[in-house]
Amino acid sequence: MNHNNDDSEILDETASLSRASVIFSRRGFLIASGVMVISAFALDSQGAGGTQLIIMDQAQGLLVGDPTKCVGCRRCETACSEYNAGKASPALSRIKISRNLNFGPNGLHDGQRGNGNWGNGLVIQDLCKQCPHPVPCANACPNDAIIVIGPVNARAVDPEKCVGCKMCLRACPWDMMSFDPETNKATKCFLCDGKPKCVAACPSEALSYVPWSDLTKREQPRVATVAIVAPDKAKACNDCHKK
């Protein structure tokens, strides 16, 4: 037996593994770990309830507004609807602009934020929060039409899957889904692939595109959600989150 050749082969293999360990960086480890965790969730939910959980990759960006800079020109709404729907229609905009007023001693309506009898007069920019898992609109959609799209992992509506049932509109706690009656499709902010048209159109720099952070824990919901999550999805979620 030639021990020198065997030793040489062992050394070569050890060196190869050492190089692989360097290439397999901390980032690679985290990605691989994440894949394994997601796979475990999916397999567990299938075994327990027969339905695969909707676990969505986290968005990389987020739109935020500064009400103290907003002048209420609503150019952002026009830019949004023209780019995404091909028509100037604030009702179809993914960003919603309105002045925070609450008229009368008790208020004729709740106002945008309900700040006192007369409100504070600020022009409020309502924006999609690109919710983390579990995503309310995605969980409520019976056709899994709320998906993640690149390059910034934004939550978006797949028009091929959307049937116009409006369950996602009822599910969003911040009332940030839109609906086009002409196409009978729901729509939402997908961050314009990381180059938001509303930010570019704002003359007072009241809008910013920033790295994602979880705003759902800091901002109170605007509306009470009335969407019904399908029983199989609800069971899969409960089985996971009870553990």
Secondary structure, 3 states (H helix, E strand, C coil): CCHHHHHHHHHHHHHHHHHHHHHCCHHHHHHHHHHHHHHHHHHHHHHHHCCCCCCCCCCCEEEEECCCCCCCCCHHHHHHHHHHHCCCCHHHCCCEEEECCCCCCCCCCCCCCCCCCCCCCCEEEECCCCCCCCCHHHHHCCCCCEEEECCCCEEEECCCCCCCCCHHHHHCCCCCCEEECCCCEEECCCHHHHCCHHHHHCCCCCEEEEECCCCCCCCCCCCCCCCCCCHHHHHHHHHHHCC
